[in-house]
């Protein structure tokens, strides 16, 4: 394993470098071992091996996937105290970590900080913030901001916004967003339609829900159990 090889390097008096440690941290992330990834990053500092942006980013992503958002934010802050500059990936992973913990205010604050730090948010940054939001109005505002700054939304960006509309039973907004996916030259997927049908379900708009289900069949988008359950519940 990566950790065993790293230990072997030390026993053989071969000094691991930044690439060695970062590869081991990446292996820990893939194995969902966020604590070990964090320990390796700390070890790098202790043995005077300079972590680079990738070292931090992989560790932050590991924390994000483990839903330890405070640790992810602490790492982002720690980067600012070193010569290592956070980049778009650093902030995006921290925003996603905040979203995973339903810390939507923190997610939006981080998105704002990116602009102040002259780090350009990308589609993943905005999508992570959209996914974090509790308010469907805020998700629409973020999508509008993406358009203003010429960041092309992905299908998942729209899906997250549609889901937020669904939670608020804002079915008309959900249908507008579903139509916007096509206008953006993107392909709506099963999640897009399922989220829109769920929005119709919450508003008891059964006719709209069934129309969406029929549309899925026409454009060969495969409904899943969630899709059918929402349509049935709408009736």
Protein Blocks (a to p, Z undefined) as FASTA:
>chain_A
ZZlmmmmmmmnopacdfklmmmmmmmmmmnopaklmmmmmmmmmmnopacdfklmmmmmm
mmmmnopaklmmmmmmmmmmmmbdcdfklmmmmmmmmmmnopaklmmmmmmmmmmnopac
dfklmmmmmmmpmbfklmmmmmmmmmmnopacdfklmmmmmmmmmmnopaklmmmmmmmm
mmnopacdfklmmmmmmmmmmnopaklmmmmmmmmmmnopacdfklmmmmmmmZZ
